[in-house]
Amino acid sequence: MKEIIQEPTCINCGEKGHLAAWKGYKAFPLNQKTAIRKPGKSYAQAAENKNRNEDKPEMKKAEKTPDAAPDISELKDSLDTLKELQNLLKEFPTLLEVARQCRHAISRQEKVLIVLNALVGV
């Protein structure tokens, strides 16, 4: 092609003013930039650093296991509290109904009276 095209038209998008192979075309594939090579660093040194980075996550996992122990003790405390609550409900089965009634109570005094009446058995 030796002639200059006066009004170039893109065959892909149909816009006038550029060709499909134009460098500034928005759908033109761009090359990905490669990593910057550091002068004076050999391939062996670069690969050695990658191996060190892969070992670090294993260390982090080992560090997190001691943190799991306090979580277990907190769970045991929560389970003990739930057992106490279960025993309390077995001893006073009306407490569930009292809790429902307390939702409708407006003041704190009203709630206290509802709970006391249930415990006394009036």
Buried (B, 14 or more C-beta within 10 A) or exposed (E): EEEEEEEBEBEEEEEEEBEEEEEEBEEEEEEEEEEEEEEEEEEEEEEEEEEEEEEEEEEEEEEEEEEEEEEEEEEEEEEEEEEEEEEEEEEBEBBEEBBEBBEEBEEEEEBEEBBEEBEEEE
